């Protein structure tokens, strides 16, 4: 099986950037949600990478 863990990390970065933009626009609820989803993507990426080894 190929190593596709980078997709999860790309999603993490995308949601992190979205959260930062939301903070700059003073949209706190959206920023909190974006950071929460980013953490889920990070955890999934770490889990998937460990599973590959």
C-alpha positions as CSV (number, residue, x, y, z in Angstrom):
1,X,0.0,0.0,0.0
2,X,1.3,3.4,-0.9
3,X,2.1,6.1,1.7
4,X,-0.7,8.7,1.5
5,X,-0.2,10.1,4.9
6,X,0.8,13.4,3.4
7,X,-2.8,14.0,2.4
8,X,-3.8,14.2,6.0
9,X,-1.0,16.7,6.7
10,X,-2.0,18.8,3.7
11,X,-5.5,18.9,5.2
12,X,-4.0,20.0,8.5
13,X,-2.2,22.8,6.9
14,X,-5.2,23.9,5.0
15,X,-7.4,24.0,8.0
16,X,-4.7,25.8,10.0
17,X,-4.4,28.5,7.4
18,X,-8.2,28.8,7.4
19,X,-8.2,29.2,11.2
20,X,-5.5,31.9,11.0
21,X,-7.5,33.8,8.4
22,X,-10.6,33.5,10.5
23,X,-8.8,35.0,13.5
24,X,-7.6,37.9,11.4
25,X,-11.2,38.5,10.3
26,X,-12.4,38.3,14.0
27,X,-14.6,35.3,13.4
28,X,-13.9,33.4,16.6
29,X,-16.4,30.5,16.2
30,X,-15.1,29.7,12.7
31,X,-11.5,29.9,13.9
32,X,-12.2,27.5,16.8
33,X,-13.9,25.0,14.5
34,X,-11.1,25.3,12.0
35,X,-8.4,24.7,14.6
36,X,-10.4,21.7,16.0
37,X,-10.7,20.1,12.5
38,X,-7.0,20.8,12.0
39,X,-6.1,18.9,15.1
40,X,-8.3,16.0,13.9
41,X,-6.4,15.9,10.6
42,X,-3.1,16.0,12.4
43,X,-4.0,13.1,14.7
44,X,-5.3,11.1,11.7
45,X,-2.1,11.8,9.8
46,X,0.1,10.7,12.7
47,X,-2.1,7.6,13.2
48,X,-2.0,6.7,9.5
49,X,1.8,7.2,9.3
50,X,2.3,4.9,12.2
51,X,0.0,2.3,10.7
52,X,2.1,2.3,7.5
53,X,5.3,1.2,9.3
